[in-house]
Amino acid sequence: MESLNQKLNYEIKDKNLLQEALTHKSCQNVSCHNERLEFLGDAVLNLIIADKLMEQFPTQNEGDLTKKRAQLINGQTLYEIALSLNLDHYIQTGIQVDKGKRILAGTLEAYIGAIYIEAGFLTVKKIIQKLFEERINENSPSLNYKSSLQEWCQKKYKTLPIYKIKKEEGPHHQKMFYVDVFIKKDHVGSGSDLQKKQAEQIAAKAAITKLKIPSN
């Protein structure tokens, strides 16, 4: 399990919860299996991916966002991520039950559900964003609010915006960054996220909206 814990940067400490997450219903003589956790993990996954897509694609409508979410959260994608985490090494199944796509995808959702129960929303959000980051960015437009704000500042004021961390909250593995952006000592926007660079992007977006600057 050490390899899995390192890849996720999280270890499920409740051994009963861990066993439940990794136990398929085909196992005999077990008191519980992972179907309920799979149900929960699916809901958590859909919420966090929907939230990330809303942030990453601010101009797209509900239909486009729904399509993107479906492209990200499907059996094939979950199966590929589960394989990359070597979840097939840890799943407990019944005798002669193939650890195929459906079982692996469901186990990943169950594992996400277990992390949510034990560690809460911020931790599981950070883990999910890391797991899906490359897939989301593959279809992301080259929209960079920091670049747009920087170019506008250089043209108008011959200076650059300044980003300052207002505060940091939470333990190291799930720290939330709160960032303010200033132009010539004037506060023009704020943003917060589990990643400092993303918090800066959100602050730049707020500034662009406030100052009515066209983005790239």
TORLO-258934 format. One record per atom (N, C-alpha, C): z, y, x; residue in three letters. Coordinates in steps of 0.05 Angstrom, whole numbers, plus 5000, padded with zeros to 4 digits. Atoms other than C-alpha are relative to their C-alpha. Example, Ala and Ser with C-alpha at 12.3 -4.5 7.8 and 13.67 -1.06 7.14 Angstrom:
TORLO-258934
500049765018ALA;515649105246ALA;500050245018ALA;499949764984SER;514349795273SER;501450224985SER;
This chain:
TORLO-258934
500049765016MET;500050005000MET;500050255017MET;499849764983GLU;500850465060GLU;497450155001GLU;502649874999SER;493450605063SER;499450164975SER;500449865025LEU;493150784990LEU;501750254998LEU;498149775001ASN;499251234995ASN;499050235018ASN;501049794982GLN;496151605054GLN;497650144989GLN;502449885011LYS;489551715019LYS;500650194977LYS;499249845022LEU;493051994958LEU;502150215008LEU;497849844992ASN;498552334997ASN;502349994980ASN;497850045019TYR;503352044947TYR;500749704998TYR;499150275003GLU;507551414940GLU;501649974975GLU;498450055024ILE;509951154873ILE;502649865008ILE;497550104991LYS;517351034885LYS;501349804981LYS;498950185020ASP;519150684820ASP;498449745001ASP;501450254996LYS;517349964835LYS;499249874974LYS;500850115026ASN;517249754762ASN;497650144989ASN;502349855009LEU;512450314745LEU;497649935017LEU;502250084983LEU;508150134805LEU;498949734992LEU;500950275008GLN;507849404784GLN;498550014974GLN;501349975026GLU;506049604713GLU;497250115004GLU;502649874996ALA;500350054737ALA;498049815012ALA;501950184985LEU;497349494780LEU;499749724987LEU;500150265013THR;498148924730THR;498150004977THR;502050025022HIS;492148744686HIS;501149814978HIS;499050155023LYS;493348444617LYS;499349705002LYS;500750294997SER;490047784640SER;502149845014SER;497950154987CYS;496247614680CYS;501849864980CYS;498250155017GLN;500647094649GLN;502950045008GLN;497149994995ASN;508147114642ASN;500950265013ASN;499049734991VAL;508847864654VAL;501050154975VAL;498749865022SER;513248314612SER;498350244991SER;501649775007CYS;508348904614CYS;497550015017CYS;502449964984HIS;501349084637HIS;499250294997HIS;500649714996ASN;497649734650ASN;498350134978ASN;501749885021GLU;493949864584GLU;501150274990GLU;498849755009ARG;498850404561ARG;499850225021ARG;500449814978LEU;498650744629LEU;497150095002LEU;502949945000GLU;491050704627GLU;499450214979GLU;500449805022PHE;491151074560PHE;501050275008PHE;498849754991LEU;495651614589LEU;498350135022LEU;501549904977GLY;491751674654GLY;497350114992GLY;502649915010ASP;485151754616ASP;500350284988ASP;499549745012ALA;488152344577ALA;500550215021ALA;499449814978VAL;490952674640VAL;497550075015VAL;502449964984LEU;484452584677LEU;498050184985LEU;501849845016ASN;480352884621ASN;500950294999ASN;498949735001LEU;484953494616LEU;499550155026LEU;500149874974ILE;485053644690ILE;497150055008ILE;502849964993ILE;477553544700ILE;498850224982ILE;500949795018ALA;476153984638ALA;500950275010ALA;498949754990ASP;480654524666ASP;498550095026ASP;501449944975LYS;477154484735LYS;497250094994LYS;502749925006LEU;470254524704LEU;499950274987LEU;499949745012MET;472155124662MET;500250225021MET;499649814978GLU;474355474726GLU;497550025018GLU;502250014981GLN;468455254769GLN;497450094988GLN;502449935013PHE;463055394717PHE;500650204978PHE;499049825020PRO;465356024681PRO;497950104980PRO;502149905019THR;458656184648THR;498849784983THR;501350225015GLN;456955494620GLN;501449954974GLN;498950045027ASN;457855314547ASN;501349734997ASN;498550255005GLU;461854754515GLU;498349755004GLU;501750234998GLY;455954284512GLY;499449925029GLY;500550054972ASP;454254354586ASP;502549895014ASP;497550094987LEU;461554274606LEU;500749714991LEU;499550285010THR;462153644562THR;498349805015THR;501850184985LYS;456053344597LYS;501049965028LYS;499150024972LYS;458853494666LYS;502549825001LYS;497650175000ARG;465553184647ARG;499349714997ARG;500850275005ALA;462152564621ALA;498749885025ALA;501250094975GLN;458252514687GLN;502149935021GLN;497850044980LEU;464752544726LEU;501949784992LEU;498050205009ILE;469252114683ILE;498549784985ILE;501450235012ASN;465451474671ASN;500749755017ASN;499350254987GLY;466150744690GLY;499149985029GLY;501150034973GLN;461650784751GLN;501550185020GLN;498649814982THR;464951404781THR;502949905006THR;497350094996LEU;471951134770LEU;500149755017LEU;500250244984TYR;469850464799TYR;499650075029TYR;500549934972GLU;467150794862GLU;502550125013GLU;497649884989ILE;473451204871ILE;502249795005ILE;498050214998ALA;477850594859ALA;499449835025ALA;500850154976LEU;473850214913LEU;500750155025LEU;499449844976SER;474650784962SER;502950015006SER;497150014996LEU;482150734952LEU;501049715005LEU;499350284996ASN;481949974960ASN;501949894979ASN;498250095021LEU;485349884893LEU;499649704994LEU;500550295005ASP;482049194887ASP;501849825016ASP;498250154983HIS;486748964942HIS;502849964987HIS;497249995011TYR;492949114899TYR;500249924971TYR;499950075029ILE;490948944827ILE;500949714997ILE;499250275007GLN;494348344797GLN;498549924974GLN;501550105023THR;489847954750THR;500549714995THR;499850285006GLY;489647274717GLY;498249845019GLY;501650184984ILE;486746674752ILE;497150014992ILE;502950005004GLN;479146694760GLN;499050244984GLN;500949765013VAL;478847394730VAL;498750185022VAL;501449844981ASP;473647814766ASP;501050295000ASP;499149724998LYS;476148484791LYS;497650185000LYS;502549865002GLY;469948824766GLY;500350304994GLY;500149715004LYS;467949534748LYS;502050094979LYS;498349915022ARG;471749574682ARG;503049985008ARG;497250034993ILE;478349304710ILE;500850205021ILE;499449804979LEU;478049744772LEU;500250284989LEU;499949735012ALA;476450374732ALA;502550044983ALA;497649985017GLY;482050224683GLY;502550025017GLY;497650004983THR;487050094739THR;500350285014THR;499849734989LEU;485350764771LEU;501250194980LEU;498949835021GLU;486851114705GLU;503049934996GLU;497250085003ALA;493350714699ALA;501750115023ALA;498549894977TYR;495350924769TYR;500450304998TYR;499849715005ILE;493951654752ILE;502250054979ILE;497949975020GLY;498251564690GLY;502849965011GLY;497450054987ALA;503951284732ALA;500950235017ALA;499349774983ILE;503651864781ILE;500950234982ILE;499349785018TYR;503852354723TYR;502949964989TYR;497350055010ILE;510052014694ILE;502150065021ILE;498049984979GLU;513752004760GLU;500150285013GLU;500049764984ALA;511552644794ALA;499350264985ALA;500649775016GLY;509053104739GLY;497250115003GLY;502849905003PHE;502953524725PHE;498950115026PHE;501149874976LEU;502253934789LEU;499249805021LEU;500750204979THR;502353334835THR;497549854992THR;502350165007VAL;497452924795VAL;497550184998VAL;502349825000LYS;492953534787LYS;498850035028LYS;500949974973LYS;492553624862LYS;498649755009LYS;501350254992ILE;490952884872ILE;497349964987ILE;502550035014ILE;485552874819ILE;497950195011ILE;501949814989GLN;482253504846GLN;499049915027GLN;500950104974LYS;482053194915LYS;498149774996LYS;501750245004LEU;479052544889LEU;497250084989LEU;502649935013PHE;473552904849PHE;498750245012PHE;500949754989GLU;472553514893GLU;497049995008GLU;502750014991GLU;466053294926GLU;498049964977GLU;501750055023ARG;463053044861ARG;499650254983ARG;500249755015ILE;464553704826ILE;498350205015ILE;501549804984ASN;461854124883ASN;497149935003ASN;502950084998GLU;455353724885GLU;498350144979GLU;501549875021ASN;453354044820ASN;500950294995ASN;499049735004SER;456754714830SER;498050205010SER;501849794991PRO;452555344834PRO;501150145024PRO;499049854977SER;453055764896SER;501350264992SER;498649775010LEU;457856224861LEU;502550045017LEU;497849954982ASN;462656534911ASN;501050284994ASN;499049745008TYR;466957084883TYR;501050175024TYR;499149854976LYS;469957264951LYS;497650135014LYS;502449884987SER;462957374980SER;499050244984SER;501049785017SER;460857804921SER;501850245003SER;498149774998LEU;467158234926LEU;499850125028LEU;500349904973GLN;466358295001GLN;497550175004GLN;502549864998GLU;459158514997GLU;500150274986GLU;499749765016TRP;460759024943TRP;501850215015TRP;498249824986CYS;466559314984CYS;498750125025CYS;501349904976GLN;462359375047GLN;498050224993GLN;502049805008LYS;456859745010LYS;501350264990LYS;498849765013LYS;461460214971LYS;502150145017LYS;497849884985TYR;467360325018TYR;499949965030TYR;500150064972LYS;465160065086LYS;502549865010LYS;497650144993THR;471259625086THR;500049724987THR;499950275011LEU;473458915067LEU;502549984982LEU;497650055017PRO;478158675012PRO;502149855017PRO;497850134986ILE;484958435036ILE;501549814981ILE;498650195016TYR;488257805009TYR;502849955012TYR;497250054992LYS;495857725012LYS;501349804982LYS;498550195016ILE;500157144991ILE;502550144990ILE;497749875013LYS;505157424941LYS;502449835002LYS;497750194998LYS;509456804939LYS;498949715000LYS;500650295001GLU;509356044947GLU;502349864985GLU;498050155016GLU;512955574899GLU;499649705002GLU;500250295001GLY;514454834899GLY;500349875027GLY;499850154975PRO;515354294952PRO;497350005015PRO;502449984983HIS;510354235009HIS;497649854989HIS;502250165009HIS;506153684977HIS;498850104974HIS;501249905025GLN;505054074913GLN;500650304997GLN;499449714999LYS;505854804933LYS;497950164985LYS;501749825015MET;503055334887MET;499950275015MET;500349754986PHE;500155954921PHE;499350224980PHE;500649775017TYR;500156634887TYR;498950225019TYR;501449824982VAL;495257124918VAL;499250264986VAL;501049745010ASP;493757864908ASP;497850095018ASP;502249894984VAL;487458214931VAL;500150314997VAL;499949714999PHE;487258944951PHE;497450125011PHE;502249844989ILE;481759454963ILE;501050285006ILE;499049744991LYS;483860065003LYS;502850054988LYS;497250005009LYS;491159914985LYS;500449994970LYS;499850035029ASP;489559864911ASP;499949714992ASP;500050285010HIS;491459214877HIS;497949974979HIS;502250035019VAL;485258964841VAL;499849724987VAL;500250265012GLY;486558234824GLY;502149815011GLY;498050204992SER;491257634827SER;498949724992SER;500850275006GLY;490356884828GLY;502049805010GLY;498150204991SER;494356244835SER;498749724998SER;501150275000ASP;492555524852ASP;501649845020ASP;498750174981LEU;494954924891LEU;498850015027LEU;501449954975GLN;489955104945GLN;499750305005GLN;500049724994LYS;490455774980LYS;497250124997LYS;502849905001LYS;482855864986LYS;499150034971LYS;500749995028GLN;481955714912GLN;501550234986GLN;498549785012ALA;487456204894ALA;498750275007ALA;501449764992GLU;483656734934GLU;497550044984GLU;502449985016GLN;477256574896GLN;500750104971GLN;499249925026ILE;480956654830ILE;500850294999ILE;499249724998ALA;483857314853ALA;497550185002ALA;502549854997ALA;476857554874ALA;498550014973ALA;501250005026LYS;474157344806LYS;501350214982LYS;498649815017ALA;479557754771ALA;499250295008ALA;500849734990ALA;477658354815ALA;497250074991ALA;502849965009ILE;470258274799ILE;499950074971ILE;500049955029THR;471758254725THR;501250284994THR;498749745004LYS;476358864729LYS;498250235008LYS;501749784989LEU;471459274770LEU;497249994990LEU;502750045012LYS;465359014732LYS;497849985021LYS;501950044977ILE;461858784796ILE;498349764994ILE;501750245004PRO;455758324788PRO;500549805023PRO;499550214980SER;457157654823SER;497449885009SER;502450124988ASN;452257284868ASN;499249764983ASN;
